[in-house]
Amino acid sequence: MSSVSNPIANETDEAELMKKLGLDSETYLLVDIGANLTNKKYARDLDGVIQRAKDSGVQKIMVTGTCVQSSQDSLRLTRLYPTTLYSTAGVHPHDAKTWTDETETFIRDLAANNSEVVAIGECGLDFNRNFSPPETQLEVFEKQVQIACDLKKPLFVHEREAHEDMVKILTKYSSRLPPTVIHCFTGTIDEAKKYIELGYYIGLTGFLWKDKSDNGVRKTLEEKVIPLDRLMVETDAPFMYPNTRANKLPEKVKKTLTDRSLSFLERYCTFQRNEPCSLPVTVEMVSAFLEAKPEDVALKTSFNALKVFGLT
C-alpha cells in the first residue's frame, strides 16, 4: 500500500478553509477518528458534547462500533448529526466470542448499504486481557479483514500485545488490503516502524500523558518514526483522558499547552468521562514531542482522516 502525499496544498488553502468553517486563527481544524459516543455516559447531553467539540475545533467525529448493537447505534447517531458524525461497524476483540454467521451478515450489510459507515472495526486482537479466547480473536479478526477487503472500506484496528499475529494476518491480505489505521496506538518504536513500513496509519490519543517508557509512544514521536502523512488523532472518549497535570508529563510539554485548549479539557472532561473537545490538548502534546507546530499537526492529521475515510 502506497503512502499518502501531503494533502495540504499551501497556506492560502488552509486560511480559506478555516474562514469557510468559521474558525479563528486560534482554533485548530480537527477530526476525531475514534469516540465511543454510544456510551451511556453521553445519554443525557450528547447535543452539548457535540457542540463543545465543534467549538473546540473538532469538525468531524467518527463514532466507534464495537459490537452489533453499538455499530447499529453509531449509525443511528450519524443520522441525527449528518456531516458531523460518521460511524464504523465491527466487533471488538473483547467481544469476539459473540461472533456468529448472523453477526458477519449484519456487519457486512450495514457497511455495504450505508455511506455513513466509513470503516470496518473496531476489530483486532487483544492478548493483554483475553476477554475472548485468542484463537477466537484471530478467526473473527480475519473475517472482518475479509469484509473490509471485499467492500474496499478502511480497517479500524485495535491491537494490544498481539503485534506479530496482527502483522501476519494483515500481510496475508496485502494485495487487497484497504487503508488500515492502528487505532489508539500504545506500542513500541519497533512496532510503529513495522506498521509504517507496511503502509498503515497510526492513531494517537491522550495516552501520551502517562507513557514514560524508553521505547514507547513518546519516543516514537521524538524520533520522528511516524511521518505526518501517516498520523491521525483521536480521543477514544469517554476513555484516554489526557491528564495534563500529572508529574509524568514533562514540563516542556506542559508549557506548550494553550489556555484555550486547557479550558475545554478542564471545564468539560474528567477521568470518568473524556469528551472529543479534549482533542486540541492531545494535538498540542503530540506537537510538543514532535517539535512541530500544533496547527500543522492538526491540519495534516485532519486531512489524512478526510482522505482515508472519505469524509465529506
N, C-alpha and C positions, 0 to 999 in steps of 0.2 A: 504494500500500500504506500503510495507516494505521500510525501509531506505536503503540507498546505503552505502556499506562499502568503506573504504578509497581505492581509485583506484591506489594510488601510492605505488609501492612495496618497493622501497628503493632508497637511494641517488644515487647508481650506475646506476639504470634505468633512473633516472632523467638526470644525466650527459650524458648518452649515447643518450638519446632523443634530448637533446639540441645540442649535437655535430652533430647528423644526420640532424637536421634542420638548421645547420649553424649559431646557435645563440651563442653569447659570454656570459660570466658569468654575465654581467651587463644587459642583455636583458631578460625580462620575457617571458615565454611562455603563450600566452593569446588567449582566444576565446571570441569574442564579440557576445553575443547571441541576440542582437537586434540593428540593424541600418537601418534607412529608406533611403537606397541608391537609391531608385527610385525617391526621392525628386528632383525637378527641380534644386535645388541648386548645385547638383553634375553633371549636364548635360554636362558641358564643360571640366571637368578634372577628371573624375572617375578613369582613369588609375593612375593618381597621387595620388588620395585619397587612393586607394588600395595599391599602392607601399609604401606610407608613413605608412600605417597600418602595413604592413609586416616588414618594417624597425624598427618600434617601438616594435615589438614582437607579434602583433596580427596576428596569422596564419590562423584563420578561422573567418568568419563573416556570421551571419545569417541575411538575408535581409527580413525585415518585410513586409508581405502583410496585408493591412488593408481594402481592398475592392476588387471587381472583377478585376478592371484594375491593381491595384498595385500588386495583387497576381500574375497576369499574367506577369507583368513587372519584378517582383522579380525573377520568374522562368527563364525568358529570361536572366537576368544577370548571373545566375548560369552557363548558357551555355557558356557565354563569359569568365568567370573566374572559370573554373572547379577545384574542390578540394579546392578552397579558399572560394567561396561563396556558401551558401545554402539558402533556402528560406522557408517562411511559407505561408500558404494560409488561409485567413479568412476575416471576416467583423468586423471591429471595432464597439464598441457600438455607437459611434457618427454617424455611417453610417447604423445603424440597420434598419432605416426607409426605406432604399433602398432594403431590402431583398425581394426576390421573390422565387417562386419554381425553376426558372431558375438559380438563384444565388446558391441555395442549390446543384443543379445538377452540376454546374460548379465547386464549391469548392470541392465537393466530388470527381469528376473525376480528377481534377488537382492533388489532393493529392494522389489519388489511383494509378495514372498512371505515376507518376514522382518521382523517388527516391530522387531527389534533394529537393523536398518539405518534410521537416523533421518535421513539426509540423502544427497543426491546430490553426490558430489565425493570427493576434492578435484579439482575441474576448473577450467578457466580459461584464462588467457593469460599467457605469459611471453616477452616480446620482449627481455628482458635477455640471456638465454643462447641462446634459439632452438635448443634441442636437437631440437625438431621444427620444420619449416618454418612460418612464420606463417600461411600460407593453410590449412595442415592444422590448426593450432591453432584457428583461427576456426571451421572446419567442425565439428570434434569438440566444441568447447565448445558450440556452438549445439545440437548433437544432445543433449547432456546437459542443457541448459536445457529442451529439449522434454520429456525424460524426467521432469524434476522437475515441470514444469507438468502433465503427464499424470497423474502419481502423487500430485501435491499434497504432495510432500516437500520440505523446505527445501533450498536450494542452499548448498554449502560451497565458496567460490570463492577461487582463487589468482590474483593479478594483480601483474605486475611490468612497469613501463614500457609498459603497454597500456591505460591508463585510458580513453581516448576510445573505443577499439574495444570495451572491456568494457561501457561505458555504452550504446553503440549497440546491442549485441546484447541486453542485459538490458531496455532500454526497448522494444525491439521486442515483447517478451512481457509488457509491464507489466500488461495486463489479466488475465493468468493467472498471473503470477509468484508463486511461494510465498515465504515469508520467506527472505531472502538474507543470508548472512554473508560479509563480506570478510575472509577468514582471514589472520592474520599480517600485518596492515596495516603497510606501511612507506612510505606515500606522503606527499603534501604536504597542507597545510592546505586548499587549494582542492579537492583530490581528496576529502578527507574530507568537506568541506561538501557536495559533489555527491552522494556516496554517502548521506549523512544526508538530504539533500533528497529523494532518491528512495525513502527509507524503509528502507534497508538497515541491517544491523548491522555493527559493526566489532570484530574480534578483535585483541587486542594481546598481545604476547609479551615476553620478556626482551630483545628488540632495543632496547628503550629505553635500555639502558646505553651504547650506542655512537652514538646519534643526537645529533649536535651541530649539526645544520643549523638555519638560521634559519626554515625553512619545513616542518619535518618533524613527526614524531610527538610529540616533547616539546612543541613549540609548539602543536600541535593540542590537547593536553591542557590546557596552561596557558591557552589562550584559550577553553577550555570549548566547543570545537566539537562534541565528541561527548557528547550527553546520556547520563546513566547508564542510561536505559532503552533505549539502543541499543548498549551496550558489553558485550563478553564478554572473557574472558581465557583464555589457553592457553599451553602450554609449547612446542608443536611438538617435543617430545622425540623423539629424542636431540639435536635441534638447539636453537638460540637460547638457549644458556646465558647467564644474566644475571650478568655479571661485575661484582660489586658493589665490587670493589677497584680498579677502573680509575679513572685520573685523569679520564677523560671524564665520570664520574658526579659531579654536584655534591655538595659536602659536605653541603648542607642536605638532600639526598635520602638520603645515607648515614646521617645521624643519625636518620632516621625508621625505619630497618630494625631490627626486633626481634631479640633474641638467639635466640629460638625459631625464627623463620623462617630466619635465617642458619645455624643449626645443621644443619638439613636440607640446605640448599644445600652447605655446606662439607664435610659428612660423606659425602654420597652422590652429589654431582653434579660433573661436570668438563666442560671444553670438549668433550671427546670423547664424553661420554655424559651429557646432561642427563636429568633424571627429572621426572615430574609433581610430586614432593614439593618442587620449587623454586617452585611456583606462588605460595605465600604471599609470597615476595620480590618477584615481579613485581607482585602486587597492591599491595604496600606502595610500590613505585616509582610505579606508576600513581597511587596515592592522594596521594603527595607532590607530584607535578606538578599534580594536580587541586586540591590543598589540601583534600582530603576525608578523612574517617575511613576507614581501611582496612577496618574491619568493615562499614561501609556499602557500600563498593565491592564487597567480597567477596559480601555477601548479594544485592545488586541484580544483579550480573553473573551470579550463580548462578541466580537466579530467572528472568532473561532466558533463560538456556540451557534451564532446565527447561520453560519455556513454549514457546519456539520449536521445540525438538526433541522435545517431548512425553516427556521422561524421567520415569520413574515415581519 
